[in-house]
Amino acid sequence: MEEKYKLSRYNVFYQDGDVQYVWNTYSDALLKLEKSGQKYIQTFNGNADKSYEFELLKTNGFIVYEQIDEFGRICLQEK
């Protein structure tokens, strides 16, 4: 069965003209998204692929496994 993914609930987006920034408040990663990256996120369907965009977003916590409980993960770390 193929793993499904989702955009992290801790992504914060900021638009500045044609450039969009995304900050993941969990991983503290910040990315500047050009048009191709913006389109990738807007059309992300939950499927893994071998694209540069997918790997970059997954590695930095912007995309996570669909079944992960992100809030629960934070709660466990706080104990």
Chimera marker file (.cmm) of the C-alpha trace (Angstrom):
<marker_set name="trace">
<marker id="1" x="0.000" y="0.000" z="0.000" r="1" g="1" b="0" radius="0.5"/>
<marker id="2" x="1.347" y="3.393" z="-0.987" r="1" g="1" b="0" radius="0.5"/>
<marker id="3" x="2.021" y="5.913" z="1.776" r="1" g="1" b="0" radius="0.5"/>
<marker id="4" x="-0.128" y="9.035" z="1.639" r="1" g="1" b="0" radius="0.5"/>
<marker id="5" x="1.021" y="12.464" z="2.748" r="1" g="1" b="0" radius="0.5"/>
<marker id="6" x="-0.536" y="15.763" z="3.763" r="1" g="1" b="0" radius="0.5"/>
<marker id="7" x="0.576" y="19.341" z="4.190" r="1" g="1" b="0" radius="0.5"/>
<marker id="8" x="1.610" y="20.017" z="7.766" r="1" g="1" b="0" radius="0.5"/>
<marker id="9" x="-0.904" y="21.870" z="9.892" r="1" g="1" b="0" radius="0.5"/>
<marker id="10" x="2.009" y="23.980" z="11.145" r="1" g="1" b="0" radius="0.5"/>
<marker id="11" x="2.746" y="25.632" z="7.799" r="1" g="1" b="0" radius="0.5"/>
<marker id="12" x="2.359" y="29.410" z="7.738" r="1" g="1" b="0" radius="0.5"/>
<marker id="13" x="2.184" y="31.110" z="4.336" r="1" g="1" b="0" radius="0.5"/>
<marker id="14" x="3.083" y="34.704" z="3.513" r="1" g="1" b="0" radius="0.5"/>
<marker id="15" x="2.650" y="36.235" z="0.066" r="1" g="1" b="0" radius="0.5"/>
<marker id="16" x="4.896" y="39.120" z="-1.069" r="1" g="1" b="0" radius="0.5"/>
<marker id="17" x="4.046" y="39.973" z="-4.659" r="1" g="1" b="0" radius="0.5"/>
<marker id="18" x="4.913" y="36.978" z="-6.854" r="1" g="1" b="0" radius="0.5"/>
<marker id="19" x="6.949" y="35.321" z="-4.116" r="1" g="1" b="0" radius="0.5"/>
<marker id="20" x="5.455" y="33.179" z="-1.384" r="1" g="1" b="0" radius="0.5"/>
<marker id="21" x="7.203" y="32.173" z="1.819" r="1" g="1" b="0" radius="0.5"/>
<marker id="22" x="6.257" y="29.165" z="3.886" r="1" g="1" b="0" radius="0.5"/>
<marker id="23" x="7.429" y="28.657" z="7.459" r="1" g="1" b="0" radius="0.5"/>
<marker id="24" x="6.878" y="25.442" z="9.349" r="1" g="1" b="0" radius="0.5"/>
<marker id="25" x="6.499" y="26.343" z="12.995" r="1" g="1" b="0" radius="0.5"/>
<marker id="26" x="7.285" y="22.776" z="14.100" r="1" g="1" b="0" radius="0.5"/>
<marker id="27" x="10.542" y="22.255" z="12.201" r="1" g="1" b="0" radius="0.5"/>
<marker id="28" x="11.356" y="25.996" z="12.081" r="1" g="1" b="0" radius="0.5"/>
<marker id="29" x="12.175" y="25.624" z="8.380" r="1" g="1" b="0" radius="0.5"/>
<marker id="30" x="11.560" y="28.586" z="6.080" r="1" g="1" b="0" radius="0.5"/>
<marker id="31" x="11.334" y="28.371" z="2.301" r="1" g="1" b="0" radius="0.5"/>
<marker id="32" x="10.954" y="30.964" z="-0.404" r="1" g="1" b="0" radius="0.5"/>
<marker id="33" x="8.645" y="29.490" z="-3.028" r="1" g="1" b="0" radius="0.5"/>
<marker id="34" x="8.882" y="30.579" z="-6.622" r="1" g="1" b="0" radius="0.5"/>
<marker id="35" x="5.923" y="29.974" z="-8.944" r="1" g="1" b="0" radius="0.5"/>
<marker id="36" x="6.722" y="26.278" z="-9.507" r="1" g="1" b="0" radius="0.5"/>
<marker id="37" x="6.874" y="25.605" z="-5.755" r="1" g="1" b="0" radius="0.5"/>
<marker id="38" x="3.658" y="27.535" z="-5.172" r="1" g="1" b="0" radius="0.5"/>
<marker id="39" x="1.900" y="25.508" z="-7.869" r="1" g="1" b="0" radius="0.5"/>
<marker id="40" x="3.237" y="22.261" z="-6.409" r="1" g="1" b="0" radius="0.5"/>
<marker id="41" x="1.787" y="23.023" z="-2.972" r="1" g="1" b="0" radius="0.5"/>
<marker id="42" x="-1.525" y="24.255" z="-4.392" r="1" g="1" b="0" radius="0.5"/>
<marker id="43" x="-2.009" y="21.057" z="-6.382" r="1" g="1" b="0" radius="0.5"/>
<marker id="44" x="-0.477" y="18.603" z="-3.896" r="1" g="1" b="0" radius="0.5"/>
<marker id="45" x="-2.666" y="15.491" z="-3.873" r="1" g="1" b="0" radius="0.5"/>
<marker id="46" x="-1.103" y="13.491" z="-1.049" r="1" g="1" b="0" radius="0.5"/>
<marker id="47" x="0.906" y="11.159" z="-3.252" r="1" g="1" b="0" radius="0.5"/>
<marker id="48" x="4.650" y="10.754" z="-2.970" r="1" g="1" b="0" radius="0.5"/>
<marker id="49" x="6.675" y="11.421" z="-6.072" r="1" g="1" b="0" radius="0.5"/>
<marker id="50" x="10.342" y="11.689" z="-6.897" r="1" g="1" b="0" radius="0.5"/>
<marker id="51" x="10.300" y="15.406" z="-7.590" r="1" g="1" b="0" radius="0.5"/>
<marker id="52" x="12.730" y="17.853" z="-6.074" r="1" g="1" b="0" radius="0.5"/>
<marker id="53" x="9.795" y="19.809" z="-4.608" r="1" g="1" b="0" radius="0.5"/>
<marker id="54" x="8.366" y="16.780" z="-2.793" r="1" g="1" b="0" radius="0.5"/>
<marker id="55" x="11.691" y="15.754" z="-1.288" r="1" g="1" b="0" radius="0.5"/>
<marker id="56" x="12.504" y="19.301" z="-0.172" r="1" g="1" b="0" radius="0.5"/>
<marker id="57" x="9.079" y="19.828" z="1.423" r="1" g="1" b="0" radius="0.5"/>
<marker id="58" x="9.096" y="16.415" z="3.119" r="1" g="1" b="0" radius="0.5"/>
<marker id="59" x="12.647" y="16.717" z="4.434" r="1" g="1" b="0" radius="0.5"/>
<marker id="60" x="11.862" y="20.093" z="6.010" r="1" g="1" b="0" radius="0.5"/>
<marker id="61" x="8.547" y="19.074" z="7.579" r="1" g="1" b="0" radius="0.5"/>
<marker id="62" x="6.167" y="20.918" z="5.246" r="1" g="1" b="0" radius="0.5"/>
<marker id="63" x="4.758" y="17.575" z="4.086" r="1" g="1" b="0" radius="0.5"/>
<marker id="64" x="4.181" y="14.765" z="6.604" r="1" g="1" b="0" radius="0.5"/>
<marker id="65" x="2.712" y="11.280" z="6.578" r="1" g="1" b="0" radius="0.5"/>
<marker id="66" x="-1.075" y="11.441" z="6.422" r="1" g="1" b="0" radius="0.5"/>
<marker id="67" x="-1.491" y="9.315" z="9.552" r="1" g="1" b="0" radius="0.5"/>
<marker id="68" x="0.859" y="11.296" z="11.771" r="1" g="1" b="0" radius="0.5"/>
<marker id="69" x="-0.717" y="13.074" z="14.728" r="1" g="1" b="0" radius="0.5"/>
<marker id="70" x="1.247" y="16.299" z="14.625" r="1" g="1" b="0" radius="0.5"/>
<marker id="71" x="-0.332" y="17.754" z="17.764" r="1" g="1" b="0" radius="0.5"/>
<marker id="72" x="0.205" y="14.511" z="19.670" r="1" g="1" b="0" radius="0.5"/>
<marker id="73" x="3.853" y="14.517" z="18.610" r="1" g="1" b="0" radius="0.5"/>
<marker id="74" x="4.294" y="17.972" z="20.141" r="1" g="1" b="0" radius="0.5"/>
<marker id="75" x="2.499" y="16.958" z="23.324" r="1" g="1" b="0" radius="0.5"/>
<marker id="76" x="4.822" y="13.969" z="23.760" r="1" g="1" b="0" radius="0.5"/>
<marker id="77" x="7.886" y="16.159" z="23.349" r="1" g="1" b="0" radius="0.5"/>
<marker id="78" x="6.653" y="18.555" z="26.013" r="1" g="1" b="0" radius="0.5"/>
<marker id="79" x="6.405" y="15.855" z="28.691" r="1" g="1" b="0" radius="0.5"/>
<link id1="1" id2="2" r="1" g="1" b="0" radius="0.2"/>
<link id1="2" id2="3" r="1" g="1" b="0" radius="0.2"/>
<link id1="3" id2="4" r="1" g="1" b="0" radius="0.2"/>
<link id1="4" id2="5" r="1" g="1" b="0" radius="0.2"/>
<link id1="5" id2="6" r="1" g="1" b="0" radius="0.2"/>
<link id1="6" id2="7" r="1" g="1" b="0" radius="0.2"/>
<link id1="7" id2="8" r="1" g="1" b="0" radius="0.2"/>
<link id1="8" id2="9" r="1" g="1" b="0" radius="0.2"/>
<link id1="9" id2="10" r="1" g="1" b="0" radius="0.2"/>
<link id1="10" id2="11" r="1" g="1" b="0" radius="0.2"/>
<link id1="11" id2="12" r="1" g="1" b="0" radius="0.2"/>
<link id1="12" id2="13" r="1" g="1" b="0" radius="0.2"/>
<link id1="13" id2="14" r="1" g="1" b="0" radius="0.2"/>
<link id1="14" id2="15" r="1" g="1" b="0" radius="0.2"/>
<link id1="15" id2="16" r="1" g="1" b="0" radius="0.2"/>
<link id1="16" id2="17" r="1" g="1" b="0" radius="0.2"/>
<link id1="17" id2="18" r="1" g="1" b="0" radius="0.2"/>
<link id1="18" id2="19" r="1" g="1" b="0" radius="0.2"/>
<link id1="19" id2="20" r="1" g="1" b="0" radius="0.2"/>
<link id1="20" id2="21" r="1" g="1" b="0" radius="0.2"/>
<link id1="21" id2="22" r="1" g="1" b="0" radius="0.2"/>
<link id1="22" id2="23" r="1" g="1" b="0" radius="0.2"/>
<link id1="23" id2="24" r="1" g="1" b="0" radius="0.2"/>
<link id1="24" id2="25" r="1" g="1" b="0" radius="0.2"/>
<link id1="25" id2="26" r="1" g="1" b="0" radius="0.2"/>
<link id1="26" id2="27" r="1" g="1" b="0" radius="0.2"/>
<link id1="27" id2="28" r="1" g="1" b="0" radius="0.2"/>
<link id1="28" id2="29" r="1" g="1" b="0" radius="0.2"/>
<link id1="29" id2="30" r="1" g="1" b="0" radius="0.2"/>
<link id1="30" id2="31" r="1" g="1" b="0" radius="0.2"/>
<link id1="31" id2="32" r="1" g="1" b="0" radius="0.2"/>
<link id1="32" id2="33" r="1" g="1" b="0" radius="0.2"/>
<link id1="33" id2="34" r="1" g="1" b="0" radius="0.2"/>
<link id1="34" id2="35" r="1" g="1" b="0" radius="0.2"/>
<link id1="35" id2="36" r="1" g="1" b="0" radius="0.2"/>
<link id1="36" id2="37" r="1" g="1" b="0" radius="0.2"/>
<link id1="37" id2="38" r="1" g="1" b="0" radius="0.2"/>
<link id1="38" id2="39" r="1" g="1" b="0" radius="0.2"/>
<link id1="39" id2="40" r="1" g="1" b="0" radius="0.2"/>
<link id1="40" id2="41" r="1" g="1" b="0" radius="0.2"/>
<link id1="41" id2="42" r="1" g="1" b="0" radius="0.2"/>
<link id1="42" id2="43" r="1" g="1" b="0" radius="0.2"/>
<link id1="43" id2="44" r="1" g="1" b="0" radius="0.2"/>
<link id1="44" id2="45" r="1" g="1" b="0" radius="0.2"/>
<link id1="45" id2="46" r="1" g="1" b="0" radius="0.2"/>
<link id1="46" id2="47" r="1" g="1" b="0" radius="0.2"/>
<link id1="47" id2="48" r="1" g="1" b="0" radius="0.2"/>
<link id1="48" id2="49" r="1" g="1" b="0" radius="0.2"/>
<link id1="49" id2="50" r="1" g="1" b="0" radius="0.2"/>
<link id1="50" id2="51" r="1" g="1" b="0" radius="0.2"/>
<link id1="51" id2="52" r="1" g="1" b="0" radius="0.2"/>
<link id1="52" id2="53" r="1" g="1" b="0" radius="0.2"/>
<link id1="53" id2="54" r="1" g="1" b="0" radius="0.2"/>
<link id1="54" id2="55" r="1" g="1" b="0" radius="0.2"/>
<link id1="55" id2="56" r="1" g="1" b="0" radius="0.2"/>
<link id1="56" id2="57" r="1" g="1" b="0" radius="0.2"/>
<link id1="57" id2="58" r="1" g="1" b="0" radius="0.2"/>
<link id1="58" id2="59" r="1" g="1" b="0" radius="0.2"/>
<link id1="59" id2="60" r="1" g="1" b="0" radius="0.2"/>
<link id1="60" id2="61" r="1" g="1" b="0" radius="0.2"/>
<link id1="61" id2="62" r="1" g="1" b="0" radius="0.2"/>
<link id1="62" id2="63" r="1" g="1" b="0" radius="0.2"/>
<link id1="63" id2="64" r="1" g="1" b="0" radius="0.2"/>
<link id1="64" id2="65" r="1" g="1" b="0" radius="0.2"/>
<link id1="65" id2="66" r="1" g="1" b="0" radius="0.2"/>
<link id1="66" id2="67" r="1" g="1" b="0" radius="0.2"/>
<link id1="67" id2="68" r="1" g="1" b="0" radius="0.2"/>
<link id1="68" id2="69" r="1" g="1" b="0" radius="0.2"/>
<link id1="69" id2="70" r="1" g="1" b="0" radius="0.2"/>
<link id1="70" id2="71" r="1" g="1" b="0" radius="0.2"/>
<link id1="71" id2="72" r="1" g="1" b="0" radius="0.2"/>
<link id1="72" id2="73" r="1" g="1" b="0" radius="0.2"/>
<link id1="73" id2="74" r="1" g="1" b="0" radius="0.2"/>
<link id1="74" id2="75" r="1" g="1" b="0" radius="0.2"/>
<link id1="75" id2="76" r="1" g="1" b="0" radius="0.2"/>
<link id1="76" id2="77" r="1" g="1" b="0" radius="0.2"/>
<link id1="77" id2="78" r="1" g="1" b="0" radius="0.2"/>
<link id1="78" id2="79" r="1" g="1" b="0" radius="0.2"/>
</marker_set>
